[in-house]
Amino acid sequence: MARVRHPAPRGGAAADRPLPAEAAIYDLSGRLVHTVHGGPIARGLTTATWDGRGPGGERVPAGVYVLRFSAGGGTAVARIVRF
């Protein structure tokens, strides 16, 4: 299981409104493996969790993957090694 914590932007006139966000897993060729989260999130610290499975519930092969988290105009990228 992989977890990445990312601070979503705070402040501004819309500080109480949720932000559109997406957390997605890609293989090293850039192919989308699984969308972990797609939709609004609360502002502040956010945790995205991936259980190593694809969209159909199948376990993906061992290897290196990339988690891309985008929210409020910001993006964070983390490398994940699945054994």
Steps between C-alpha positions, in 0.01 A plus 500: 500500500631844415406826672598852402406805706464828317392840633213633289508879459338707777378855530352742252139601450386142440678352804194307617419343164635157400759480224481286186774236532637190337741233621604255229755220463705467179754246383840620380382512137240760605200267473223561755483198731233614745324819614517493879288814549313729267274765647485771763719498812505720809781753524791410726709187533373217278600133487474291183516120545559234234466129576705381200194403297370608161148628428360145474641399840789299353845533656739685269845350432796586725691802375539875522192721466435873521229663711388838367286710735346824372284745695433872485749563221785318677647160420712255698667191359634201696674184389355177637678164495263203513658168606 
